[in-house]
């Protein structure tokens, strides 16, 4: 089985080397770059399972890198490192398309745990892509969602979703009519303690609606249940 590949984009050389050392000890193949422009080009050109990305970089900043990679359809997991630790900063990182956000300073054990959590999700996705074509296919009105390929089409046109956006859509769509609280979605999709970061869910719902809804201001797929959370479909079922 090939080693999982990680790209570290971090301008502090000593920190980058420390992260590389610990990741390699865990058995990962690690590449390192120290500026935003070269980091973006490498992440866009090569296949990485995970990108560990600093926010404050010379050249292109980390949030711009994240947004541009997602706009190009790059599906690598993205874990942001940043000395910016406010709720607004974390929401901005996740809203840019990151899958996780770790504030500096951080413990090595925490970082490794976050990395392993993200890569376990890569493993599950890879296993699904090589399995026989027997996975669930969900359809509702004009939307079609395929579990094995993680493909989404709306009115016959393919829609490019990030890994997190697909996970969020899948959890909602496989239980049509069920209301999920924001806390439940944080736990199910991000699998981390994001207590108090309900805006993370809201920002991802908004991004998802912008991609799948004919009119995001009047959604027909992902419905808001005011004061509670969200459900898939306009009516309760079952």
Secondary structure, DSSP 8 states (H G I E B T S, - for coil): ----EEEEE-S-HHHHHHHHHHHHHTT-EEEEE-SHHHHHHHHHHS--SEEEEESS-SSS-HHHHHHHHHHTT---EEEEEES--SHHHHHHHHHTT-SEEEESS--HHHHHHHHHHHHHHHHHHHHHHHS-S-S-EEEETTEEEETTTTEEEETTEE----HHHHHHHHHHHTTTT--EEHHHHIIIII-S--TT-HHHHHHHHHHHHHHH-SSGGG-SSEEEETTTEEEESSS---
